[in-house]
Amino acid sequence: MNGKFDFTEMLTSGHQFFIGTNFVNPGETVLAQIAMNTTQHCEGKLEVGMEFKFCEGNIIIGIGKIIEIINKSLEKVNT
């Protein structure tokens, strides 16, 4: 999985684990847990409700929305 957040031009890579299914058809909505391979450029920048794009190269193949942040070092601190 490659993910693209609006706050950076970098693509993040990671592993996605679909909850309750092993396969997703185009147009379907599913829950997934995503483990990022590297987190440094996302530290302190993610927030619940934030959307991101799933990409294969430069092609957007889906949209995701954060519903929970497990690694609290990634969570945006509102000041």
N, CA, C and O atoms as a MOPAC input file, in Angstrom:
PM7 MOZYME 1SCF
protein

 N      0.83300 1    -1.16700 1     0.00000 1
 C      0.00000 1     0.00000 1     0.00000 1
 C      0.88300 1     1.23700 1     0.00000 1
 O      1.84200 1     1.31900 1     0.76700 1
 N      0.56500 1     2.19200 1    -0.85100 1
 C      1.17200 1     3.51400 1    -0.79500 1
 C      0.08300 1     4.50100 1    -0.41800 1
 O     -1.01200 1     4.47800 1    -0.98000 1
 N      0.38800 1     5.36400 1     0.53100 1
 C     -0.56900 1     6.36800 1     0.96900 1
 C     -0.04000 1     7.76100 1     0.71500 1
 O      1.16400 1     8.00100 1     0.80200 1
 N     -0.94200 1     8.68800 1     0.39800 1
 C     -0.57400 1    10.07600 1     0.12300 1
 C     -1.42700 1    10.97700 1     0.99300 1
 O     -2.65500 1    10.96800 1     0.90300 1
 N     -0.75800 1    11.76500 1     1.84600 1
 C     -1.42900 1    12.74400 1     2.68800 1
 C     -1.24100 1    14.12900 1     2.08200 1
 O     -0.23000 1    14.38600 1     1.42900 1
 N     -2.20300 1    15.02300 1     2.29100 1
 C     -2.14300 1    16.36000 1     1.70200 1
 C     -0.99800 1    17.21100 1     2.24400 1
 O     -0.58300 1    18.15600 1     1.57300 1
 N     -0.47500 1    16.91300 1     3.43000 1
 C      0.56200 1    17.75800 1     4.02000 1
 C      1.96700 1    17.46700 1     3.48800 1
 O      2.91500 1    18.14400 1     3.88400 1
 N      2.12700 1    16.48100 1     2.60600 1
 C      3.44900 1    16.15100 1     2.07800 1
 C      3.34000 1    15.61000 1     0.66000 1
 O      2.31000 1    15.05900 1     0.27200 1
 N      4.39600 1    15.77000 1    -0.09900 1
 C      4.45400 1    15.18700 1    -1.43900 1
 C      4.93900 1    13.73900 1    -1.39900 1
 O      4.83600 1    13.02300 1    -2.39500 1
 N      5.46600 1    13.30700 1    -0.26000 1
 C      5.97500 1    11.94400 1    -0.12100 1
 C      4.83500 1    10.93700 1    -0.06600 1
 O      3.77200 1    11.21400 1     0.48800 1
 N      5.06800 1     9.78000 1    -0.64100 1
 C      4.15500 1     8.65500 1    -0.47700 1
 C      4.64700 1     7.81700 1     0.69400 1
 O      5.84300 1     7.55200 1     0.81100 1
 N      3.73500 1     7.40300 1     1.55400 1
 C      4.10000 1     6.49400 1     2.63300 1
 C      3.81200 1     5.07400 1     2.17700 1
 O      2.87400 1     4.83800 1     1.41500 1
 N      4.60400 1     4.14400 1     2.63400 1
 C      4.32500 1     2.74800 1     2.31100 1
 C      4.01500 1     2.00900 1     3.59800 1
 O      4.46200 1     2.39400 1     4.67900 1
 N      3.24800 1     0.95100 1     3.46600 1
 C      2.87900 1     0.19400 1     4.64100 1
 C      2.09900 1    -1.04600 1     4.26700 1
 O      1.97200 1    -1.39500 1     3.09400 1
 N      1.58400 1    -1.69800 1     5.28100 1
 C      0.80700 1    -2.92200 1     5.10200 1
 C     -0.61200 1    -2.65800 1     5.57100 1
 O     -0.82600 1    -2.07500 1     6.63400 1
 N     -1.58100 1    -3.09000 1     4.77300 1
 C     -2.97800 1    -2.93600 1     5.16400 1
 C     -3.57200 1    -4.29600 1     5.48800 1
 O     -3.29800 1    -5.29400 1     4.82100 1
 N     -4.38200 1    -4.30900 1     6.51800 1
 C     -5.05000 1    -5.52400 1     6.96300 1
 C     -6.54200 1    -5.22600 1     6.98500 1
 O     -7.01300 1    -4.48300 1     7.84600 1
 N     -7.29200 1    -5.80200 1     6.04400 1
 C     -8.72800 1    -5.57700 1     5.99100 1
 C     -9.39600 1    -6.29600 1     7.15500 1
 O     -9.02200 1    -7.41700 1     7.49900 1
 N    -10.37400 1    -5.65300 1     7.74900 1
 C    -11.09000 1    -6.22000 1     8.89000 1
 C    -12.39200 1    -6.83800 1     8.37700 1
 O    -13.24500 1    -6.14000 1     7.82800 1
 N    -12.53700 1    -8.15000 1     8.56200 1
 C    -13.75500 1    -8.84400 1     8.17700 1
 C    -13.80100 1    -9.33300 1     6.74300 1
 O    -14.79400 1    -9.93400 1     6.33500 1
 N    -12.74500 1    -9.09000 1     5.96300 1
 C    -12.70200 1    -9.56800 1     4.58400 1
 C    -11.25100 1    -9.64600 1     4.12400 1
 O    -10.37100 1    -9.01800 1     4.71200 1
 N    -11.01400 1   -10.40400 1     3.09100 1
 C     -9.66700 1   -10.50500 1     2.52600 1
 C     -9.53400 1    -9.78900 1     1.20000 1
 O     -8.42400 1    -9.60600 1     0.70100 1
 N    -10.67300 1    -9.37300 1     0.61400 1
 C    -10.66000 1    -8.78900 1    -0.71600 1
 C    -11.66500 1    -7.64900 1    -0.77400 1
 O    -12.73200 1    -7.72300 1    -0.16400 1
 N    -11.32500 1    -6.59500 1    -1.50600 1
 C    -12.20600 1    -5.43700 1    -1.65500 1
 C    -12.43700 1    -5.18500 1    -3.13700 1
 O    -11.48500 1    -5.06900 1    -3.90900 1
 N    -13.69700 1    -5.10200 1    -3.52900 1
 C    -14.05400 1    -4.77200 1    -4.90400 1
 C    -14.12000 1    -3.25800 1    -5.08300 1
 O    -14.36000 1    -2.53400 1    -4.11600 1
 N    -13.91200 1    -2.77000 1    -6.30200 1
 C    -14.04600 1    -1.32400 1    -6.55500 1
 C    -15.40600 1    -0.80500 1    -6.08700 1
 O    -16.44400 1    -1.41200 1    -6.35400 1
 N    -15.37900 1     0.32700 1    -5.38600 1
 C    -16.60800 1     0.94500 1    -4.89500 1
 C    -17.03100 1     0.49700 1    -3.51600 1
 O    -17.92200 1     1.11000 1    -2.92700 1
 N    -16.42600 1    -0.55200 1    -2.97500 1
 C    -16.78900 1    -1.03400 1    -1.64500 1
 C    -16.10100 1    -0.20900 1    -0.55900 1
 O    -15.03100 1     0.36100 1    -0.77400 1
 N    -16.73100 1    -0.15900 1     0.59600 1
 C    -16.16800 1     0.49100 1     1.77400 1
 C    -15.85300 1    -0.58400 1     2.80400 1
 O    -16.69400 1    -1.43300 1     3.10000 1
 N    -14.63700 1    -0.54800 1     3.34900 1
 C    -14.22300 1    -1.53000 1     4.34900 1
 C    -13.44300 1    -0.83800 1     5.46000 1
 O    -12.96900 1     0.28700 1     5.30100 1
 N    -13.31900 1    -1.52600 1     6.57800 1
 C    -12.42000 1    -1.09300 1     7.64300 1
 C    -11.09200 1    -1.80300 1     7.45800 1
 O    -11.04600 1    -2.96300 1     7.04800 1
 N    -10.00800 1    -1.09400 1     7.76600 1
 C     -8.67700 1    -1.68900 1     7.65400 1
 C     -7.77000 1    -1.09500 1     8.71600 1
 O     -7.97000 1     0.03400 1     9.16500 1
 N     -6.78600 1    -1.86000 1     9.10600 1
 C     -5.71700 1    -1.35300 1     9.95700 1
 C     -4.48800 1    -1.23000 1     9.07100 1
 O     -4.16500 1    -2.14200 1     8.31000 1
 N     -3.80300 1    -0.09200 1     9.17500 1
 C     -2.63200 1     0.15700 1     8.33800 1
 C     -1.42200 1     0.37000 1     9.23000 1
 O     -1.44800 1     1.18800 1    10.14900 1
 N     -0.36300 1    -0.37700 1     8.94800 1
 C      0.91000 1    -0.21900 1     9.65400 1
 C      1.89100 1     0.42200 1     8.68200 1
 O      2.24000 1    -0.17300 1     7.66200 1
 N      2.33900 1     1.64200 1     9.00000 1
 C      3.29300 1     2.34900 1     8.13900 1
 C      4.68500 1     1.76800 1     8.31400 1
 O      5.09300 1     1.43300 1     9.42600 1
 N      5.41600 1     1.64900 1     7.20300 1
 C      6.79900 1     1.16900 1     7.27500 1
 C      7.71200 1     2.20100 1     7.91400 1
 O      8.59300 1     1.84500 1     8.69500 1
 N      7.51800 1     3.46500 1     7.59600 1
 C      8.27000 1     4.55200 1     8.22800 1
 C      7.27600 1     5.60600 1     8.68000 1
 O      6.27100 1     5.85200 1     8.01300 1
 N      7.56200 1     6.23100 1     9.82200 1
 C      6.59500 1     7.17200 1    10.39700 1
 C      7.14800 1     8.57800 1    10.60100 1
 O      6.39600 1     9.48600 1    10.95700 1
 N      8.44700 1     8.77600 1    10.38300 1
 C      9.07800 1    10.04300 1    10.74500 1
 C      8.39200 1    11.26300 1    10.13200 1
 O      8.16900 1    12.25100 1    10.83200 1
 N      8.05400 1    11.21800 1     8.84600 1
 C      7.48900 1    12.40900 1     8.21400 1
 C      6.01400 1    12.62200 1     8.55700 1
 O      5.42300 1    13.61100 1     8.12600 1
 N      5.40700 1    11.70500 1     9.33000 1
 C      4.01400 1    11.86400 1     9.75600 1
 C      3.88900 1    12.19500 1    11.24300 1
 O      2.78200 1    12.42300 1    11.73000 1
 N      5.00500 1    12.22600 1    11.96700 1
 C      4.94100 1    12.46100 1    13.41100 1
 C      4.30900 1    13.81400 1    13.71500 1
 O      4.72800 1    14.84700 1    13.19200 1
 N      3.28900 1    13.78400 1    14.57500 1
 C      2.60400 1    14.99800 1    14.99700 1
 C      1.72700 1    15.63100 1    13.93000 1
 O      1.36900 1    16.80200 1    14.05300 1
 N      1.36800 1    14.88800 1    12.88000 1
 C      0.61100 1    15.48300 1    11.77300 1
 C     -0.72200 1    14.80400 1    11.46500 1
 O     -1.51300 1    15.35000 1    10.69500 1
 N     -0.99300 1    13.64900 1    12.03200 1
 C     -2.21800 1    12.92600 1    11.71300 1
 C     -3.30900 1    13.24000 1    12.72300 1
 O     -3.03500 1    13.47000 1    13.90100 1
 N     -4.56300 1    13.24600 1    12.24300 1
 C     -5.68700 1    13.44800 1    13.14800 1
 C     -6.88300 1    12.62200 1    12.68600 1
 O     -7.05200 1    12.34800 1    11.49800 1
 N     -7.69900 1    12.23700 1    13.64600 1
 C     -8.90200 1    11.47600 1    13.34700 1
 C     -9.77100 1    12.30700 1    12.41100 1
 O     -9.95800 1    13.50600 1    12.61800 1
 N    -10.29500 1    11.65500 1    11.38500 1
 C    -11.12000 1    12.32800 1    10.38600 1
 C    -10.35100 1    12.74700 1     9.15000 1
 O    -10.95100 1    13.06300 1     8.12300 1
 N     -9.02400 1    12.75200 1     9.23600 1
 C     -8.18300 1    13.13100 1     8.09400 1
 C     -8.32300 1    12.08900 1     6.99200 1
 O     -8.33600 1    10.88700 1     7.25700 1
 N     -8.42800 1    12.56500 1     5.74600 1
 C     -8.49800 1    11.66100 1     4.60600 1
 C     -7.13800 1    11.54500 1     3.93700 1
 O     -6.30700 1    12.44900 1     4.03000 1
 N     -6.92000 1    10.42200 1     3.26300 1
 C     -5.68700 1    10.18700 1     2.51800 1
 C     -6.02200 1     9.35300 1     1.29200 1
 O     -7.10000 1     8.76500 1     1.20100 1
 N     -5.09600 1     9.30800 1     0.36300 1
 C     -5.30200 1     8.58500 1    -0.88900 1
 C     -4.46800 1     7.30600 1    -0.89300 1
 O     -3.32700 1     7.29900 1    -0.43100 1
 N     -5.04900 1     6.21900 1    -1.42000 1
 C     -4.30600 1     4.99600 1    -1.71300 1
 C     -3.83400 1     5.10100 1    -3.15000 1
 O     -4.61900 1     5.43500 1    -4.03700 1
 N     -2.56600 1     4.82200 1    -3.39000 1
 C     -2.01900 1     4.97000 1    -4.73900 1
 C     -1.26300 1     3.72000 1    -5.17000 1
 O     -0.67500 1     3.00800 1    -4.35700 1
 N     -1.30000 1     3.48100 1    -6.47000 1
 C     -0.39400 1     2.53100 1    -7.11800 1
 C      0.40600 1     3.36900 1    -8.09500 1
 O     -0.07500 1     3.69400 1    -9.18000 1
 N      1.62200 1     3.71800 1    -7.71400 1
 C      2.38800 1     4.68500 1    -8.49400 1
 C      1.70100 1     6.03200 1    -8.40700 1
 O      1.42200 1     6.50800 1    -7.30700 1
 N      1.41900 1     6.66200 1    -9.54600 1
 C      0.73600 1     7.95700 1    -9.57100 1
 C     -0.77500 1     7.82500 1    -9.70200 1
 O     -1.47500 1     8.83300 1    -9.79600 1
 N     -1.28700 1     6.60300 1    -9.70800 1
 C     -2.71500 1     6.36900 1    -9.90600 1
 C     -3.40200 1     6.20800 1    -8.55200 1
 O     -3.02900 1     5.34300 1    -7.75900 1
 N     -4.41200 1     7.05000 1    -8.29100 1
 C     -5.19600 1     6.95000 1    -7.05700 1
 C     -6.19700 1     5.81300 1    -7.23000 1
 O     -6.98400 1     5.80900 1    -8.17800 1
 N     -6.16500 1     4.85100 1    -6.31100 1
 C     -7.06800 1     3.70200 1    -6.40300 1
 C     -8.10400 1     3.67800 1    -5.28300 1
 O     -8.98700 1     2.82000 1    -5.27500 1
 N     -8.00400 1     4.61500 1    -4.33800 1
 C     -8.97000 1     4.65300 1    -3.25000 1
 C     -8.71300 1     5.81400 1    -2.31700 1
 O     -7.67300 1     6.46900 1    -2.37900 1
 N     -9.67800 1     6.05600 1    -1.45100 1
 C     -9.59800 1     7.11100 1    -0.44600 1
 C     -9.81100 1     6.46400 1     0.91900 1
 O    -10.68400 1     5.61200 1     1.08100 1
 N     -9.01000 1     6.87300 1     1.89600 1
 C     -9.16100 1     6.37800 1     3.25400 1
 C     -9.44300 1     7.51900 1     4.20900 1
 O     -9.18100 1     8.68100 1     3.89900 1
 N     -9.98000 1     7.18100 1     5.37500 1
 C    -10.22100 1     8.16900 1     6.42900 1
 C     -9.74800 1     7.57500 1     7.75000 1
 O    -10.08500 1     6.44000 1     8.08700 1
 N     -8.97000 1     8.34700 1     8.49000 1
 C     -8.46000 1     7.89100 1     9.78700 1
 C     -9.59200 1     7.90100 1    10.80700 1
 O    -10.24600 1     8.92600 1    11.00100 1
 N     -9.82600 1     6.75200 1    11.46800 1
 C    -10.84100 1     6.69300 1    12.51800 1
 C    -10.22300 1     6.46700 1    13.90200 1
 O    -10.88300 1     6.66200 1    14.92200 1
 N     -8.95000 1     6.05200 1    13.92700 1
 C     -8.23800 1     5.87500 1    15.19900 1
 C     -6.74500 1     5.91700 1    14.92000 1
 O     -6.28000 1     5.40400 1    13.90200 1
 N     -5.99400 1     6.53000 1    15.83100 1
 C     -4.53500 1     6.57400 1    15.72200 1
 C     -3.97200 1     5.79700 1    16.90600 1
 O     -4.11500 1     6.21100 1    18.05600 1
 N     -3.33500 1     4.67500 1    16.61700 1
 C     -2.79900 1     3.82600 1    17.68300 1
 C     -1.45200 1     4.35400 1    18.16400 1
 O     -1.20700 1     4.41200 1    19.36900 1
 N     -0.57300 1     4.73900 1    17.23400 1
 C      0.74100 1     5.29400 1    17.57900 1
 C      0.56200 1     6.77900 1    17.88400 1
 O      0.48500 1     7.59100 1    16.96100 1
 N      0.49800 1     7.14000 1    19.14600 1
 C      0.17900 1     8.51100 1    19.56200 1
 C      1.24300 1     9.52900 1    19.15500 1
 O      0.95900 1    10.72700 1    19.15000 1
 N      2.46500 1     9.09100 1    18.81300 1
 C      3.48200 1    10.04500 1    18.34900 1
 C      3.11700 1    10.61600 1    16.97700 1
 O      3.67200 1    11.63500 1    16.56700 1
 N      2.20200 1     9.97700 1    16.27500 1
 C      1.76600 1    10.46500 1    14.96500 1
 C      0.62700 1    11.47100 1    15.07300 1
 O      0.34100 1    12.19600 1    14.12000 1
 N     -0.02000 1    11.51400 1    16.23000 1
 C     -1.20200 1    12.34600 1    16.40900 1
 C     -0.85100 1    13.82800 1    16.47600 1
 O      0.08100 1    14.23300 1    17.17100 1
 N     -1.61800 1    14.62300 1    15.73700 1
 C     -1.42400 1    16.07100 1    15.72400 1
 C     -1.83000 1    16.64400 1    17.07200 1
 O     -2.88100 1    16.30700 1    17.61600 1
 N     -0.97600 1    17.51800 1    17.60200 1
 C     -1.25700 1    18.17500 1    18.87200 1
 C     -1.84400 1    19.54200 1    18.55800 1
 O     -1.18000 1    20.38100 1    17.94800 1
 N     -3.08000 1    19.77000 1    18.96900 1
 C     -3.71400 1    21.07200 1    18.74100 1
 C     -3.27600 1    22.04600 1    19.81900 1
 O     -3.43800 1    21.79400 1    21.01300 1
 N     -2.71700 1    23.16300 1    19.37400 1
 C     -2.25000 1    24.16600 1    20.34600 1
 C     -3.05100 1    25.42900 1    20.25000 1
 O     -2.79700 1    26.37900 1    20.99100 1

